[in-house]
Amino acid sequence: KKGISKSALVIDMPYKTYRNKKEAYKNAKKIIKSTKCDALKLEGGKKIINIIKYLINKNIPVMGHIGLLPQSERGKFKFKGRSSVERKRIIEDAILLSKAGVFAIVIECVEESLAKIISKSIPIPTIGIGASKHCDGQILVTDDLLGLSDFTPKFVRKYSNIKNPKTCSWPVKIAIPVNNKIAPPAFVIVDIYFLKLLEKNKNLSIKTPEIIKGIANPNE
């Protein structure tokens, strides 16, 4: 948080920390207290809408997340929205989240036409990750960019390989160019486990908001 001067810090609530209202509120307060973050991100739509409404009513800012849900996805990740039933469900989730009061929605790995429809259907910003240029902003995931994960999506350029110290250069500093300009992210979204990684690796130097799941607006 200390390294962020102009962006909002949004923390992903970890898997199985918001299974019901009381659990979600208890863990949300704990995360905000320990990280000083500005908001929290929860994965899901209709299934967790009452939990999201509860947090918002408790004055906790929430960012939504629809489409591919990595925390609960099983097996190989696949693009969402290819069937009419799935498209309808994702659109309904987006509308429900918007009406519930989330300030923005992450759309992950959905068909381009679906991302366009969602972005035009709701009054709040849509932030895409592998969801086409039709979203209002884009996410670049730290784990993928820095080589922390075994899997790298096709739309991501890997800048380093932290998982293998022999091939990793230190310190790591990345700025993402957008239309030949370095655009500061509107939001900085981090994972609690990534924060722990930073604490353990004293040699790792990452300056925010240049990176850490940075969102840059491709239209600017």
Order of alpha helices (4+ residues) and beta strands (2+ residues): beta-alpha-beta-alpha-beta-alpha-beta-alpha-beta-beta-alpha-beta-beta-beta-alpha-beta
